[in-house]
């Protein structure tokens, strides 16, 4: 079982990411999604993400484990944690750093793969979705630090705003930019521009990696 989980770690991560990002499509009751579905999704993603990590250095492993404890605690005690501005900012910061570490480890494993396989494709797509998650939490952090940073965002709690920022992150990183949600402050605009550049660079870099591995194999 452990071997199967390791072999299929990219596939499991992709499935968990798709649930976290897209399963709001199937829930029409905002309160049920915010109080039940969102916490379950975030706990599942945190657990699956740990399967990606294989860093042996003690300091990195300790940091990862501490962040993981926060990742699990936040959705389980969201009503308490998000009640305070300070703990909300801390929770969002923990999410950003945890998934940033997972993203770096994921990319390291993708680069080290010697040939193009289905697992490599799943890992590459997971990396793109991880960028959406990280950017969404960074937008939530700016919105929490400076109220009114974005136009046309409804709701008062972070779980209520989460899927709106997931949508905004998706259209920003993919540079679709519908314009229904827009940054209203300089900080928010610059952060949006940053993630737009990162999204484009990621796509170019990953396509280059895949082509180079395929070319070297053939």
N, C-alpha and C positions, 0 to 999 in steps of 0.2 A: 504493500500500500504506500509506504513512504517513497519507494522508488518511482511508483506511478505518479505520485504528487509532484516529485521533483522533475520528472520527464515532461509533465504537462503543466508546468508552472506558468508558462506564458499564456496558455489557453485559459487556465483558471483565472489568471489576472485579467485577461481581456473580458471574460464573462462577467466578473465582478465589477469592472469599470463600466461596462455597458449597462448593467443594472443600476449603478449609482447615477449615471448620466441620463439614461433614457427611460427608465421605468415609470417616471412621473406621467408618461403618456397614458398609462393604464389606470391611473387613480384620479378621480375627479373631485374628491373631498379633500380640500387643502389641510384641514385640521388632522385628518387621519394620516395623510402623507407626512406631515411635519412631526407628529408625535409617535408614529409607529413605523412607517416604512423607511423614512430617512435615517433614524437611528440604527435600524437593522441593517440597512445598506452599508452604512459607514463602518459598523463593527465587522461585517463580512469582508469589506474591502481591506480593512486594516489587517485582518488575520491572513487573507490570501497574499497580501503584499509582503508579509514576513517570509513567505516561501521563496521569494525572489532573492532575498539577501543572503550572501555567502561571504561577507567580509570577516576575516579572521583577526584583524587587529583589535586588541582589547578595548581601546578607547572608543573606536567606532561602534563596536558591538554594544558597549555600555550606553552610548548615546542613543543608538537605535532602540534598545530595550526600554530606556526611560521614555523616549518619545512614543513608543508603542503603547505603554501604559496610559499615557495621556490620550492617545487615539481611541482607545477602548473606553476610557472614563468619560470623555466628552459627550458622546451620543447617549450613554446610559444615564448621565446626570445633566442632560442638556438644560432642563428647566431651571436648575440651580445655577449652573455655570454661566449661562447666557443672561442671567438676571443682573449680573454686575458687569460694568464696562471693563474693568481691569481683567477679570477672569475671561471675558469674551475675547479680548485682544490676545491674551495669553494662549487660549485654546486655538484661535485661528493661526497664530504664529507656529504653534506645535504642528498643526496640520501641514502648513507650508513646508517646514523643515523636514518632516517625516517623509512626505511624498517626493520632496526634492532628492533626498538620499536614495529612495527607491528608484527614482528616475535615473540617477547617475549610475547606480548598480545595474539597472536594466540595460542602459546603453553600453556599459562596459562588457556585459555578456554578449550583446548583439555584435559588437565590434570584434570580439574574440572568436565568434563562430567562423568556421572555415569554409562553409558553403551555404548556398541559399536553400532553405528548407521551409516547410510550413510553419515550423516553430519560430523561425526568424521573422516571417511575415507577421505572425501573431504578436511577437514581441515588439516589432516596429509600430504596429497599430496601437498596441498598449501604451507605448511611449507617447504617441500623439494624444491619446485620451488622458494620460497622466498630466500632460501639459495643460489640458483643459481644466482638470481638477485643481492643479496648483494655482493657475491663473484665477480661477473662480474664488478660491480662498483669499488670494491677494486682493481681489476686488472687494470682497466682503470685509477684509481688514481695513482698507482705505475708507470704505463706507462707514464702518464702525468708528474709526478714528475721527472722521470729518463728515458729519451728517450732511446729506444732500449732495454728495459727490457725484451721484448719477441721477439722471432724469428718468421718470416713468418707472421707478421701482416701487412696488407696493409691498405692504406687510411691515411688521414692526420687529419680528424676531429673525434671527439668523436662519433657522430652518425654513421659515416662510420665504425668505429672500434667496435661499440657496439655489433653487432650480432656475430662478430668473437670471442669476449671475452665471450659472452653468450655460444657459442659452447665450448670454452675452459673450462669454468666453469662447464658445464654439464659433460664433460668427466673426469674432475678432481675430482669433488665431487662424481661421480659414480665410480671412480677409473678405468675407461676404459683405458684412457691414450693412445690415438692413436699415439701421438708423432709428428703430423704434425705441431702443434704450441707448442713451448717449452720455458720455462723461461730461460733468458740469463744472469741474474745477481743473486747475492746471495739473495737479498731482494725478488726478484720475485720467486726464487726457494723455499725459506722458506714460503712465503705466499701460494704458490701452495701446499706445503706439509701440511700446516695448514688446508686448506680447504678440502684436501683429508681426513684428520683425522676427521674433523667436519662432513663431509658427512657420514662416516662410523658410527660414534657415533650416529648421528641422526637416521639412519636406525635401529640400534640396540635398541635405547631408545624408538622409536615410536612403533616398533614391541612388545617390552616388555610391554608398556602401553596398547596397544590394547589387547594383550593376557591376561594381568592381569584383565582388565575390563570385558572381555568375561568370564573368569574363575569365577570371583566373582559373575557375573550375573547368570551363570548356576549352 
